[in-house]
Amino acid sequence: MTEARHSLSGVEPDAGVPAGPLLRLVRRQEVAFALVGGFNTLMGMVLTIVWLSILDGVVSKDVAAALSVALAYAVGMVVAFVLHRTLVFRVRGHILRDFVAFVGVNAVGMALNMVLLQLAVSLLHAPAKPAAVIVMGLVAVASFFGHRHISFRRPADSPPPDPAR
């Protein structure tokens, strides 16, 4: 592996694609992933509150709550994909494939969160709130590896992507 293609991440960045400002600042892909994830979480909270405000009085409170979360999640998923793709994993090409894989990894993460938290609370009798924090942390680490090895995976010997894509 040449130095130009070497990455601390295990994901081979596209040849000729310089590190973006975030990776130049933090130098570690894991830290960049956590920063983008933290930003996306805060953005999701803000968007949920914004949607709750917009939908207040337009639909019932029950519908507004669920719809606000769904709308914030949909916007957040697209924003997270773009930020992770450009600031963390720095890949080009294969946009549709990457997005489908990104959504899939996130869906598995959500299922893991649900199952592991339920197991922690019901089988291990762990307190729900601390267990949720621990489970979410573990799933976040697993998601990093899922995105690195599935969503944004590129073979080391792959040709450079078409610049038009």
Backbone as a printed PyTorch tensor [residue, N CA C, xyz], in Angstrom:
tensor([[[  0.8650,  -1.1750,   0.0000],
         [  0.0000,   0.0000,   0.0000],
         [  0.9030,   1.2270,   0.0000]],

        [[  0.6660,   2.1230,  -0.9010],
         [  1.4850,   3.3300,  -0.9610],
         [  1.0540,   4.3100,   0.1030]],

        [[  1.9610,   5.1960,   0.4580],
         [  1.6490,   6.1870,   1.4850],
         [  0.4860,   7.0770,   1.0680]],

        [[  0.4020,   7.3800,  -0.2420],
         [ -0.6850,   8.2480,  -0.7230],
         [ -2.0460,   7.6010,  -0.5160]],

        [[ -2.1000,   6.2720,  -0.5170],
         [ -3.3690,   5.5720,  -0.3670],
         [ -3.6020,   5.1160,   1.0690]],

        [[ -2.6230,   5.2790,   1.9410],
         [ -2.7470,   4.7950,   3.3140],
         [ -3.7010,   5.6760,   4.1060]],

        [[ -4.4510,   5.0290,   4.9530],
         [ -5.4040,   5.7500,   5.8000],
         [ -5.4220,   5.0990,   7.1630]],

        [[ -5.5200,   5.8840,   8.2080],
         [ -5.6610,   5.3370,   9.5530],
         [ -6.9760,   4.5970,   9.6960]],

        [[ -7.8940,   4.8690,   8.8140],
         [ -9.2510,   4.3830,   8.9730],
         [ -9.4860,   2.9700,   8.4860]],

        [[ -8.6820,   2.4970,   7.5720],
         [ -8.9920,   1.2310,   6.9360],
         [ -9.8170,   1.4330,   5.6820]],

        [[-10.3750,   2.5970,   5.4920],
         [-11.0750,   2.9350,   4.2620],
         [-10.0730,   3.6560,   3.3930]],

        [[ -9.9400,   3.2080,   2.1820],
         [ -9.0070,   3.8530,   1.2800],
         [ -9.6580,   5.0940,   0.7010]],

        [[ -9.1620,   6.2870,   1.0430],
         [ -9.7350,   7.4920,   0.4490],
         [ -9.4030,   7.5090,  -1.0320]],

        [[-10.2290,   8.1870,  -1.7890],
         [ -9.9710,   8.2830,  -3.2090],
         [ -8.6390,   8.9680,  -3.4370]],

        [[ -7.8560,   8.4300,  -4.3710],
         [ -6.5650,   9.0270,  -4.7030],
         [ -6.7800,  10.4540,  -5.1690]],

        [[ -5.9720,  11.3260,  -4.6950],
         [ -6.0640,  12.7180,  -5.1270],
         [ -7.0890,  13.5300,  -4.3770]],

        [[ -7.8340,  12.9100,  -3.4530],
         [ -8.8140,  13.6570,  -2.6810],
         [ -8.1320,  14.0880,  -1.3860]],

        [[ -7.8680,  15.3750,  -1.2430],
         [ -7.1920,  15.8180,  -0.0210],
         [ -8.1000,  15.6870,   1.1870]],

        [[ -7.4810,  15.5920,   2.3500],
         [ -8.2610,  15.5450,   3.5860],
         [ -9.0720,  16.8260,   3.6900]],

        [[-10.3280,  16.6840,   4.0850],
         [-11.1800,  17.8460,   4.2500],
         [-10.8020,  18.6120,   5.5080]],

        [[-11.4550,  19.7400,   5.7390],
         [-11.0840,  20.5680,   6.8910],
         [-11.2680,  19.8650,   8.2300]],

        [[-12.2620,  19.0170,   8.3530],
         [-12.4890,  18.3290,   9.6220],
         [-11.3620,  17.3470,   9.9190]],

        [[-10.9790,  16.5330,   8.9320],
         [ -9.9030,  15.5720,   9.1510],
         [ -8.5440,  16.2560,   9.3030]],

        [[ -8.3580,  17.3990,   8.6710],
         [ -7.1130,  18.1450,   8.8860],
         [ -7.0660,  18.6600,  10.3210]],

        [[ -8.2200,  18.9980,  10.8680],
         [ -8.2910,  19.5430,  12.2280],
         [ -8.1120,  18.4570,  13.2860]],

        [[ -8.8460,  17.3550,  13.1750],
         [ -8.8250,  16.3330,  14.2240],
         [ -7.8760,  15.1730,  13.9280]],

        [[ -7.5580,  14.9500,  12.6770],
         [ -6.5990,  13.9320,  12.2220],
         [ -7.0110,  12.4810,  12.4440]],

        [[ -8.0820,  12.2210,  13.1540],
         [ -8.5250,  10.8490,  13.3950],
         [ -9.9430,  10.6800,  12.8740]],

        [[-10.1230,   9.6780,  12.0420],
         [-11.4290,   9.4210,  11.4500],
         [-12.4670,   9.1000,  12.5240]],

        [[-12.0560,   8.4130,  13.5700],
         [-12.9750,   8.0530,  14.6440],
         [-13.5200,   9.3000,  15.3370]],

        [[-12.6500,  10.2830,  15.5520],
         [-13.0670,  11.5320,  16.1910],
         [-13.9860,  12.3130,  15.2590]],

        [[-13.6350,  12.3510,  13.9770],
         [-14.4840,  13.0400,  12.9970],
         [-15.8650,  12.3900,  12.9510]],

        [[-15.9190,  11.0580,  13.0030],
         [-17.1930,  10.3300,  13.0030],
         [-18.0310,  10.7300,  14.2180]],

        [[-17.4000,  10.7900,  15.3830],
         [-18.1190,  11.1630,  16.6070],
         [-18.6080,  12.6110,  16.5350]],

        [[-17.7920,  13.5050,  16.0010],
         [-18.2060,  14.9080,  15.8840],
         [-19.3890,  15.0670,  14.9380]],

        [[-19.3440,  14.3940,  13.7950],
         [-20.4570,  14.4630,  12.8470],
         [-21.6980,  13.8350,  13.4700]],

        [[-21.5260,  12.7130,  14.1760],
         [-22.6580,  12.0770,  14.8460],
         [-23.2660,  12.9680,  15.9190]],

        [[-22.4260,  13.6260,  16.6910],
         [-22.9200,  14.5500,  17.7090],
         [-23.6750,  15.7140,  17.1030]],

        [[-23.1100,  16.2800,  16.0380],
         [-23.7930,  17.3690,  15.3400],
         [-25.1400,  16.8980,  14.8210]],

        [[-25.1600,  15.7130,  14.2230],
         [-26.3990,  15.2010,  13.6480],
         [-27.4390,  14.9330,  14.7230]],

        [[-27.0120,  14.4700,  15.8880],
         [-27.9420,  14.2420,  16.9930],
         [-28.5720,  15.5590,  17.4520]],

        [[-27.7340,  16.5700,  17.6260],
         [-28.2620,  17.8870,  18.0210],
         [-29.1980,  18.4510,  16.9500]],

        [[-28.8110,  18.2970,  15.6830],
         [-29.6610,  18.7750,  14.6020],
         [-31.0050,  18.0450,  14.6160]],

        [[-30.9940,  16.7370,  14.8850],
         [-32.2340,  15.9710,  14.9580],
         [-33.1430,  16.4660,  16.0680]],

        [[-32.5480,  16.8180,  17.2030],
         [-33.3410,  17.3650,  18.3100],
         [-33.9770,  18.6930,  17.9110]],

        [[-33.1740,  19.5680,  17.3200],
         [-33.6890,  20.8740,  16.8940],
         [-34.7770,  20.7070,  15.8340]],

        [[-34.5240,  19.8420,  14.8540],
         [-35.5320,  19.6310,  13.8020],
         [-36.8270,  19.0580,  14.3700]],

        [[-36.7230,  18.1620,  15.3340],
         [-37.9320,  17.6060,  15.9460],
         [-38.7460,  18.7100,  16.6070]],

        [[-38.0820,  19.5840,  17.3330],
         [-38.7780,  20.6990,  17.9880],
         [-39.3710,  21.6520,  16.9520]],

        [[-38.6190,  21.9240,  15.8810],
         [-39.1330,  22.7930,  14.8140],
         [-40.3840,  22.1720,  14.1980]],

        [[-40.3240,  20.8640,  13.8750],
         [-41.4950,  20.2100,  13.2780],
         [-42.6700,  20.1820,  14.2530]],

        [[-42.3900,  19.9810,  15.5420],
         [-43.4700,  20.0240,  16.5300],
         [-44.1430,  21.3920,  16.5230]],

        [[-43.3570,  22.4490,  16.4150],
         [-43.9020,  23.8120,  16.3690],
         [-44.7100,  24.0450,  15.1030]],

        [[-44.1970,  23.5790,  13.9710],
         [-44.8920,  23.7580,  12.6910],
         [-46.2170,  23.0010,  12.6790]],

        [[-46.2010,  21.7890,  13.2230],
         [-47.3910,  20.9330,  13.1660],
         [-48.3850,  21.2050,  14.2880]],

        [[-48.0010,  22.0310,  15.2640],
         [-48.8800,  22.3380,  16.3900],
         [-50.1800,  22.9630,  15.8810]],

        [[-51.3040,  22.3330,  16.1970],
         [-52.6060,  22.8370,  15.7740],
         [-52.9960,  22.3920,  14.3690]],

        [[-52.0500,  21.8750,  13.5930],
         [-52.3610,  21.4160,  12.2310],
         [-52.8730,  19.9760,  12.2810]],

        [[-52.2490,  19.1740,  13.1190],
         [-52.6630,  17.7780,  13.3090],
         [-52.7500,  17.5300,  14.8080]],

        [[-53.2930,  16.3790,  15.1930],
         [-53.3970,  16.0630,  16.6270],
         [-52.0030,  15.9520,  17.2400]],

        [[-51.9310,  16.1120,  18.5490],
         [-50.6340,  16.0490,  19.2410],
         [-49.9660,  14.6900,  19.0640]],

        [[-50.7500,  13.6210,  19.0670],
         [-50.1760,  12.2840,  18.8800],
         [-49.5440,  12.1420,  17.5000]],

        [[-50.2520,  12.6000,  16.4900],
         [-49.7400,  12.5320,  15.1180],
         [-48.5490,  13.4710,  14.9630]],

        [[-48.6330,  14.6620,  15.5480],
         [-47.5420,  15.6320,  15.4490],
         [-46.2560,  15.0730,  16.0480]],

        [[-46.3480,  14.3810,  17.1740],
         [-45.1590,  13.8340,  17.8200],
         [-44.4690,  12.8080,  16.9190]],

        [[-45.2300,  11.8480,  16.4460],
         [-44.6510,  10.8090,  15.5940],
         [-44.1560,  11.3810,  14.2680]],

        [[-44.9480,  12.2460,  13.6630],
         [-44.5820,  12.8280,  12.3740],
         [-43.3410,  13.7130,  12.5060]],

        [[-43.2270,  14.4380,  13.5960],
         [-42.0620,  15.3020,  13.8210],
         [-40.7800,  14.4850,  13.9060]],

        [[-40.8370,  13.3760,  14.6190],
         [-39.6630,  12.5080,  14.7210],
         [-39.3160,  11.9230,  13.3510]],

        [[-40.3150,  11.4580,  12.6210],
         [-40.0690,  10.8660,  11.3050],
         [-39.4750,  11.8830,  10.3320]],

        [[-40.0210,  13.0960,  10.3200],
         [-39.5010,  14.1240,   9.4160],
         [-38.0800,  14.5350,   9.8000]],

        [[-37.8280,  14.7020,  11.0820],
         [-36.4780,  15.0500,  11.5370],
         [-35.4980,  13.9280,  11.2050]],

        [[-35.9310,  12.6950,  11.3780],
         [-35.0820,  11.5400,  11.0830],
         [-34.7440,  11.4830,   9.5970]],

        [[-35.7300,  11.7200,   8.7480],
         [-35.5020,  11.6770,   7.3000],
         [-34.5010,  12.7490,   6.8670]],

        [[-34.6780,  13.9620,   7.3440],
         [-33.7440,  15.0360,   7.0100],
         [-32.3690,  14.7180,   7.5920]],

        [[-32.3470,  14.2700,   8.8390],
         [-31.0850,  13.9460,   9.5030],
         [-30.3170,  12.8380,   8.8060]],

        [[-31.0140,  11.8560,   8.2710],
         [-30.3600,  10.7470,   7.5730],
         [-29.6210,  11.2520,   6.3410]],

        [[-30.2570,  12.1200,   5.5910],
         [-29.6240,  12.6690,   4.3820],
         [-28.4310,  13.5450,   4.7610]],

        [[-28.6030,  14.3950,   5.7510],
         [-27.5060,  15.2690,   6.1880],
         [-26.3510,  14.4270,   6.7250]],

        [[-26.6470,  13.4300,   7.5400],
         [-25.6060,  12.5630,   8.0940],
         [-24.8450,  11.8500,   6.9750]],

        [[-25.5770,  11.3670,   5.9770],
         [-24.9300,  10.6900,   4.8500],
         [-23.9490,  11.6270,   4.1550]],

        [[-24.3980,  12.8120,   3.8390],
         [-23.5350,  13.7770,   3.1320],
         [-22.3150,  14.1340,   3.9830]],

        [[-22.5220,  14.4050,   5.2580],
         [-21.4030,  14.7910,   6.1240],
         [-20.4200,  13.6400,   6.3440]],

        [[-20.9250,  12.4400,   6.5960],
         [-20.0230,  11.3050,   6.7760],
         [-19.2710,  10.9910,   5.4890]],

        [[-19.9470,  11.0840,   4.3830],
         [-19.3360,  10.7740,   3.0890],
         [-18.2380,  11.7680,   2.7270]],

        [[-18.4770,  13.0480,   3.0010],
         [-17.5290,  14.0730,   2.5760],
         [-16.5070,  14.4470,   3.6430]],

        [[-16.9050,  14.4460,   4.9150],
         [-15.9980,  14.9080,   5.9680],
         [-15.2760,  13.7850,   6.6970]],

        [[-15.8740,  12.6000,   6.7460],
         [-15.2870,  11.5160,   7.5360],
         [-14.6270,  10.4730,   6.6450]],

        [[-15.3770,   9.9200,   5.6910],
         [-14.8580,   8.8120,   4.8950],
         [-14.2820,   9.2340,   3.5410]],

        [[-14.5930,  10.4460,   3.0920],
         [-14.0070,  11.0560,   1.8980],
         [-13.9940,  10.1160,   0.6880]],

        [[-15.1640,   9.7230,   0.2420],
         [-15.2560,   8.8670,  -0.9300],
         [-16.0460,   9.5760,  -2.0180]],

        [[-15.8980,   9.0860,  -3.2200],
         [-16.6420,   9.6060,  -4.3680],
         [-17.2430,   8.4460,  -5.1380]],

        [[-18.2110,   8.7700,  -6.0000],
         [-18.8430,   7.7470,  -6.8270],
         [-19.7610,   6.8550,  -6.0070]],

        [[-20.5090,   6.0140,  -6.6680],
         [-21.3740,   5.0130,  -6.0330],
         [-22.3540,   5.6300,  -5.0360]],

        [[-22.9110,   6.7870,  -5.3570],
         [-23.7510,   7.5120,  -4.3970],
         [-24.9670,   6.6950,  -3.9730]],

        [[-25.6960,   6.1340,  -4.9250],
         [-26.9000,   5.3850,  -4.5720],
         [-26.5440,   4.1470,  -3.7450]],

        [[-25.5270,   3.4060,  -4.1610],
         [-25.0900,   2.2290,  -3.4150],
         [-24.6780,   2.6140,  -1.9990]],

        [[-23.9150,   3.6910,  -1.8710],
         [-23.4750,   4.1480,  -0.5570],
         [-24.6620,   4.5510,   0.3150]],

        [[-25.6330,   5.2490,  -0.2650],
         [-26.7780,   5.7060,   0.5160],
         [-27.6220,   4.5300,   1.0010]],

        [[-27.8680,   3.5700,   0.1180],
         [-28.6460,   2.3880,   0.5190],
         [-27.9110,   1.6350,   1.6340]],

        [[-26.6060,   1.4710,   1.4960],
         [-25.8250,   0.8010,   2.5320],
         [-25.8270,   1.6070,   3.8270]],

        [[-25.7400,   2.9350,   3.7210],
         [-25.7520,   3.8190,   4.8890],
         [-27.0620,   3.6670,   5.6550]],

        [[-28.1680,   3.6820,   4.9350],
         [-29.4810,   3.5060,   5.5710],
         [-29.5750,   2.1150,   6.1960]],

        [[-29.0430,   1.1130,   5.5050],
         [-29.0660,  -0.2480,   6.0370],
         [-28.2670,  -0.3830,   7.3170]],

        [[-27.0750,   0.1820,   7.3500],
         [-26.2500,   0.1320,   8.5610],
         [-26.9650,   0.8520,   9.7030]],

        [[-27.5800,   1.9900,   9.4050],
         [-28.3180,   2.7120,  10.4490],
         [-29.5390,   1.9300,  10.9200]],

        [[-30.2080,   1.2330,  10.0220],
         [-31.3680,   0.4230,  10.4110],
         [-30.9330,  -0.7270,  11.3170]],

        [[-29.8190,  -1.3600,  10.9980],
         [-29.2920,  -2.4210,  11.8590],
         [-28.9140,  -1.8350,  13.2160]],

        [[-28.3270,  -0.6450,  13.2080],
         [-27.9770,   0.0210,  14.4610],
         [-29.2000,   0.2880,  15.3230]],

        [[-30.2710,   0.7410,  14.7020],
         [-31.4960,   0.9970,  15.4550],
         [-32.0440,  -0.3130,  16.0390]],

        [[-32.0440,  -1.3770,  15.2500],
         [-32.5190,  -2.6740,  15.7420],
         [-31.6410,  -3.1780,  16.8890]],

        [[-30.3230,  -3.0230,  16.7440],
         [-29.4120,  -3.4180,  17.8200],
         [-29.6890,  -2.6280,  19.0960]],

        [[-29.8970,  -1.3200,  18.9520],
         [-30.2350,  -0.4970,  20.1140],
         [-31.4710,  -1.0360,  20.8140]],

        [[-32.4930,  -1.3380,  20.0490],
         [-33.7490,  -1.8100,  20.6270],
         [-33.5670,  -3.1520,  21.3340]],

        [[-32.9280,  -4.0960,  20.6510],
         [-32.7680,  -5.4420,  21.2020],
         [-31.8390,  -5.4350,  22.4130]],

        [[-30.6840,  -4.7760,  22.3060],
         [-29.7290,  -4.7860,  23.4120],
         [-30.2630,  -4.0570,  24.6400]],

        [[-30.9720,  -2.9510,  24.4260],
         [-31.5480,  -2.2460,  25.5670],
         [-32.6240,  -3.1020,  26.2380]],

        [[-33.4470,  -3.7460,  25.4380],
         [-34.4750,  -4.6120,  26.0070],
         [-33.8460,  -5.7560,  26.7990]],

        [[-32.7800,  -6.3590,  26.2530],
         [-32.0900,  -7.4350,  26.9720],
         [-31.4630,  -6.9280,  28.2660]],

        [[-30.8380,  -5.7570,  28.2010],
         [-30.1940,  -5.2000,  29.3930],
         [-31.2100,  -4.9380,  30.5000]],

        [[-32.3670,  -4.4130,  30.1030],
         [-33.3760,  -4.0570,  31.1050],
         [-34.1370,  -5.2940,  31.5910]],

        [[-34.5570,  -6.1640,  30.6910],
         [-35.4060,  -7.2870,  31.0920],
         [-34.6200,  -8.4820,  31.6230]],

        [[-33.4960,  -8.8070,  31.0200],
         [-32.7430,  -9.9900,  31.4730],
         [-31.7040,  -9.6510,  32.5360]],

        [[-31.0060,  -8.5470,  32.3520],
         [-29.9550,  -8.1730,  33.3000],
         [-30.4650,  -7.2690,  34.4180]],

        [[-31.7200,  -6.8120,  34.2770],
         [-32.3500,  -5.9270,  35.2560],
         [-31.5400,  -4.6470,  35.4950]],

        [[-30.9150,  -4.1750,  34.4330],
         [-30.1410,  -2.9280,  34.5010],
         [-31.1000,  -1.7420,  34.4970]],

        [[-30.7380,  -0.6690,  35.1630],
         [-31.5720,   0.5410,  35.0890],
         [-31.5960,   1.0450,  33.6470]],

        [[-32.7690,   1.4150,  33.1700],
         [-32.9750,   1.7300,  31.7480],
         [-32.1120,   2.8850,  31.2360]],

        [[-32.0340,   3.9740,  31.9740],
         [-31.3070,   5.1440,  31.4600],
         [-29.8050,   4.8990,  31.3270]],

        [[-29.1320,   4.3960,  32.3580],
         [-27.7090,   4.1060,  32.1560],
         [-27.4770,   3.0240,  31.0970]],

        [[-28.3510,   2.0380,  31.0730],
         [-28.2220,   0.9810,  30.0640],
         [-28.3660,   1.5540,  28.6600]],

        [[-29.2850,   2.4910,  28.4990],
         [-29.4830,   3.1080,  27.1810],
         [-28.2210,   3.8370,  26.7320]],

        [[-27.5800,   4.5400,  27.6530],
         [-26.3550,   5.2720,  27.3100],
         [-25.2500,   4.2910,  26.8990]],

        [[-25.0920,   3.2250,  27.6510],
         [-24.0550,   2.2360,  27.3410],
         [-24.3400,   1.5520,  26.0100]],

        [[-25.5830,   1.1300,  25.8190],
         [-25.9530,   0.4500,  24.5700],
         [-25.7580,   1.3900,  23.3820]],

        [[-26.1920,   2.6450,  23.5100],
         [-26.0180,   3.5840,  22.3950],
         [-24.5430,   3.8040,  22.0840]],

        [[-23.7090,   3.8550,  23.0970],
         [-22.2750,   3.9950,  22.8640],
         [-21.7010,   2.7970,  22.1200]],

        [[-22.0860,   1.5990,  22.5530],
         [-21.6140,   0.3860,  21.8760],
         [-22.0900,   0.3250,  20.4250]],

        [[-23.3400,   0.6840,  20.2180],
         [-23.8900,   0.6540,  18.8600],
         [-23.2370,   1.7420,  17.9930]],

        [[-22.9020,   2.8800,  18.5750],
         [-22.2100,   3.9310,  17.8100],
         [-20.8560,   3.4280,  17.3220]],

        [[-20.1300,   2.7060,  18.1830],
         [-18.8430,   2.1370,  17.7740],
         [-19.0580,   1.1100,  16.6640]],

        [[-20.0470,   0.2540,  16.8320],
         [-20.3530,  -0.7430,  15.7950],
         [-20.7560,  -0.0590,  14.4920]],

        [[-21.4940,   1.0450,  14.5880],
         [-21.9110,   1.7730,  13.3890],
         [-20.7160,   2.3560,  12.6440]],

        [[-19.7290,   2.8500,  13.3850],
         [-18.5160,   3.3620,  12.7450],
         [-17.9050,   2.2790,  11.8600]],

        [[-17.7410,   1.0790,  12.4210],
         [-17.1530,  -0.0090,  11.6430],
         [-18.0740,  -0.4560,  10.5140]],

        [[-19.3850,  -0.4250,  10.7530],
         [-20.3320,  -0.7560,   9.6820],
         [-20.2300,   0.2180,   8.5250]],

        [[-20.1460,   1.5050,   8.8380],
         [-20.0210,   2.4910,   7.7570],
         [-18.6620,   2.3950,   7.0790]],

        [[-17.6250,   2.1350,   7.8510],
         [-16.2850,   2.0340,   7.2750],
         [-16.1670,   0.8230,   6.3580]],

        [[-16.7390,  -0.3090,   6.7650],
         [-16.5500,  -1.5450,   6.0060],
         [-17.7120,  -1.8990,   5.0720]],

        [[-18.8310,  -1.2030,   5.1980],
         [-19.9860,  -1.4940,   4.3380],
         [-20.4050,  -0.2590,   3.5480]],

        [[-20.8420,   0.7850,   4.2410],
         [-21.4100,   1.9510,   3.5570],
         [-20.4310,   2.6440,   2.6160]],

        [[-19.2040,   2.8590,   3.0920],
         [-18.2430,   3.6490,   2.3210],
         [-17.0060,   2.8520,   1.9460]],

        [[-17.1390,   1.5510,   1.8670],
         [-16.0160,   0.6680,   1.5210],
         [-15.6150,   0.8840,   0.0670]],

        [[-14.3110,   0.9520,  -0.1330],
         [-13.7460,   1.0120,  -1.4750],
         [-12.5690,   0.0570,  -1.5110]],

        [[-12.4860,  -0.7720,  -2.5570],
         [-11.3100,  -1.6420,  -2.6800],
         [-10.0430,  -0.7950,  -2.8490]],

        [[ -8.9440,  -1.2660,  -2.2750],
         [ -7.6880,  -0.5260,  -2.3510],
         [ -7.2020,  -0.3690,  -3.7770]],

        [[ -7.5410,  -1.3050,  -4.6410],
         [ -7.0550,  -1.2350,  -6.0130],
         [ -8.1070,  -0.7410,  -6.9900]],

        [[ -9.1780,  -0.1040,  -6.4840],
         [-10.2310,   0.3700,  -7.3760],
         [ -9.7520,   1.5780,  -8.1550]],

        [[-10.2140,   1.7010,  -9.4100],
         [ -9.8230,   2.8650, -10.1980],
         [-10.4890,   4.1300,  -9.6320]],

        [[ -9.8800,   5.2900,  -9.8740],
         [-10.5070,   6.5230,  -9.3990],
         [-11.9020,   6.6650,  -9.9950]],

        [[-12.8260,   7.2270,  -9.2360],
         [-14.1920,   7.3750,  -9.7420],
         [-14.2640,   8.4010, -10.8490]],

        [[-15.3340,   8.3100, -11.6040],
         [-15.5950,   9.2850, -12.6680],
         [-15.8260,  10.6430, -12.0100]],

        [[-15.0330,  11.6670, -12.3620],
         [-15.1890,  12.9690, -11.7340],
         [-16.5610,  13.6090, -11.9590]],

        [[-17.2740,  13.1420, -12.9720],
         [-18.5850,  13.7100, -13.2750],
         [-19.6560,  13.2420, -12.2870]],

        [[-19.3330,  12.2280, -11.4770],
         [-20.3390,  11.6720, -10.5450],
         [-20.2920,  12.3460,  -9.2310]]])
